[in-house]
Amino acid sequence: MTQTYVDLHCHSTASDGTLPPAEVVRLAALRELTGLALTDHDTINGVAEAAAAARSAGIDFITGIEISAEYAPGTMHILGYGVNPESTVLRDLTATLLGGRDDRNPRIIARLQELNVAITMEEVEIEAKVPVATADGGEPKRKPIGRPHIAAILLRKGYVNSIKQAFDKYLAPGGLAYFDKERLSPHTALQMIHDSGGISVLAHPVQLKYTNDAQLETVLKDLVDHGLGGIEVIHSDHDQKLVEQYTGLAKRYDLVTTGGSDFHGTNKKDIDLGTARGRRIPRAFFDGLKEAIAERCTA
């Protein structure tokens, strides 16, 4: 049987990617992917569009979301797969996460202004194409406004020479205008994904910045004890040694294995959809995840 490939970690304009959800799916078709999961940061607003496009393209699709959790010294992101878009728990979760971003962004803008950078919150909202209230007074769909939108303005106005420089100089931890956002505890994030009908997966473990393998395993075991269902094995930040290490941990703790490029469009120009550091993600990862979601729903 011919091997086919998937991507289980990618982003659209619903969060901080540069392609609309349907365009991400069209690119997946060009890359001859047979399965896709859209995992925008803190929102599922793009999944309906992506799911419809996937049906038209004959690509199997899984609903996803990526959540930032409290952790130091690195960053902890937890992917939620198979979450129910109609879940009230999920709606409350995304509202909480968006609120954290809403609190942080004005502080970043104010600090940049103190640094004589001519930027306003209105410019950032336009950059992110934030929807306005509907004519009938209904609640518009929100999208996260994030640092990539601020970085794009800094680049366009000539304050930096690249998106990377914008983060390094101003927006990343240690940067001149960096402020952290309010995050959920890892245990709360796991519980809310579970209560939304989904499976939780630890994204790109290397970004935890653990000091040794024992520390990584301690963190992983704690997450497993609180409901973690999987670990992202293939990722654009993972070399072959890490892929093998994380695969071994998945077997040891009976976790589903996933993989993805972490595609963001031109916000991460060196990452292409469907490819993670020269590796492709086998279809078996999609099927294993789908099976785990089905078992979760029938449990």
Steps between C-alpha positions, in 0.01 A plus 500: 500500500625849413600706803296818548563797725320748725558812711354520850636840608443813292360851530284735296391863506252400769800544731852592391541329164499689171271275293122480551378157619372396156834599344686284752286209384565581133872501572460164672342366182793635296735321740293183444413465868215262584430632850518834679433654840474878537638601842472876530607667823220545753219479245298263282353776285675366190401136526157523334649661190789256496273197550278607209801552275641163607175324407511660156866404454454143622735554796416347837478763772528521880393802705784638709618782725835594657503632857784666689536379859692637797853364503860607557775525390376420149153498349234232521243472225225241511317394186134402527372268227142401429356774720131571448459848345157530664629426850420771755818403683698570183328833450585599858857381449560706187337805658740471796801461272399793281455709813859427597619629164275806527668592828853457367485670160435858619790467744732401216377790287544748784854379562587528132368856498725576798786372284401754230349235274203653318233232531140496620256232610274599212776412254541160662127430481501588131804278445316212667179586313293483817129476412264777611167451672222365278217728386242298694696533820614138499836396637767506227757227479825608663849416389807520721712810457856394563859608486540395133254776405705754695819364344355541151438870566851550638639342184278699266593828672871423484571464872640152435631310201310177558226341709769310689679824587170647623466212744865492601519874563154581632246219533663177620580431868782737590398743227459871565119490482426146613214429737370153570132417468280334757505126444309199626669251727596181311249299704218743422585497129496118496169488684332754273613316187364179650171667595474630142509146368862509384833323537791704640849476350822663623630714212871528409640378836842644417358847562462416869875570518550225757851467637518120489297197396393427857337843526315443172371166620383650830301765315359244257395257772317777686312590183416136431368463855266792426368371170757567227426272207787553260835653415612680185790294371572656160531881495709757319707553818574129547808331361520123453634442850202682654254318272637169627502616862140624493386186318651296782318709761172457311541122513596506868196704603258357243451833326379563148772644275434803281701720270475828316692775331371788717436685175421873533535613138742786445521563876733196505647508152728200551213264584286344228169324554537124522874500570673517838875540485518295184263231628146429391233391744366151420129437459519252789529797740167638377328161523637435849380841619159449341469164676594655834236771451237237418592302813478819705148565366379150585667475840 
